[in-house]
């Protein structure tokens, strides 16, 4: 939540005593902004508030001074009206916060109308009364006093900055504003994933002339149509990546400039801006799925904030939501696939997994009969990574599962299944150390699929079996990145293999890119044990 705090120059409470008539002690509170700026500030937030404290001693009163029982002190609002309430009491009610919950001394409307030494305080939540721009204090004598404290103006949830999510490309938000100047500019922030859609349009009354900001092939286009002439400015980069982008579009009689994330595209031409009337965020036609799907915020049209969240709350549409509310949820994409939010739907990116399919649940497997050969004779350097994975299903034992070596070093790696069906690891770093270990908790020759993953780092080596921690070595394992020759499943192996990952490549999913070579009666596809 965005919070803005505006301080004034009354840094300490003001103390008043002595013979003073009501309201004669005056103090202006200066905030360093103009009245117009103050109006725009307060109106630009969903809520604003200000702390107020009035402490009385010696019989001083607040709302019932003298025989007239009129206020002794009050404050001025930004519209120069008298604020005749204190704290969160209703506007102009001549009450204090304690009256709203029945806790005032002697059942008065304010504690400081009881004649006792007391305090009335609270937080004023009424934007029309804020901020306090002046104090009019008095009603004291030589034996009585008052002390007044006013806190800073605090505003929350800036409505122009508040995100609005469009989850239906047939919905829109609209408003009316005339283009009266010779210069047009639009500034907004948005994120989206679709490569084609409309973001913003500003049309004439007859809908024959317009300014239009849209996405085409992932690029952002600013277009002006007027008098039968069309002018466009197009970005070079593609922006439908689901990330936030800052977009500024400007046009005048000399041309157009479109800046996205600081990168400028421009066109120089003599332009006549159309007499625009109605602006639209989203679909121009409310059909055809041509509108916006994504999140948008901080929209400023010709310097004026478009408070989309306020409009969305007033004219609620089921395809428009306040906040950054995407479509992706946990579990939509399986096996580590990344959910790509399109806001009116989603897709799964399985590129960094050994799986495929719409939800990354598709297995890429291979049946490997005895006598087969499966290897990567030289790994693509671009695929070098120190994390690897293989899943096997077999009844064979005393076979190698993964062997690797470095073309330009002496380091070796061998992961095998011993005669007892247990996983055995033997690693030589090429210099001094041999690492050996056997995992006896699992029988890998039990004709059940077992998923083996291992990663090496500067500090350790870690291997898991079926997601459970298994073999662990401490030490510097950076030599692991030198391995670039890989051999899988020796000639005595019979069974299935799947989920193969070698660094950042997936040989069963994309054999050509991974440089996978194979021979024998290998069968790609289903890896059912019925084949065996």
Secondary structure, 3 states (H helix, E strand, C coil): CCEEEECCCCCCCEEEECCECCCCEEEECCCCCCHHHHHHHHHCEEEEEEEEEEEEECCCCCCCECCCCECCCEEECCCCCEECCCCCCCCCCCCCHHHHCCCCHHHCCCHHHCCCCEEEEEEECCHHHCCCCEEEECCECCCCEEEEEEEEEEEEEECCCCCEEECCCCCEEEEECCCCCCCEEEEEEEEECCCEEEEEEEECCCCCCEEEEEEECCEEEEEEEECCEEEEEECCCCCCCCCCEEEEEEEECCEEEEEECCEEEEEECCCCCCCCCEEEEECCCCCCCCCCCEEEEEEEECCEECCHHHHHHHCCCCCEEECCCCCCCCCCCCCCCEEEECCCCEEEECCCCCCECCCCCECCEEEECCCCEEEECCCCHHHCCCEEEEEEEECCCCEEEEEEECCCCCCEEEEEECCCCCEEEEEECCCCCEEEEEECCCCCCCCCCEEEEEEECCCEEEEEECCEEEEEEECCCHHHHHCCEEEECCCCCCEEEEEEEECCECCCCCHHHHCCEEECCCEECCCCHHHC
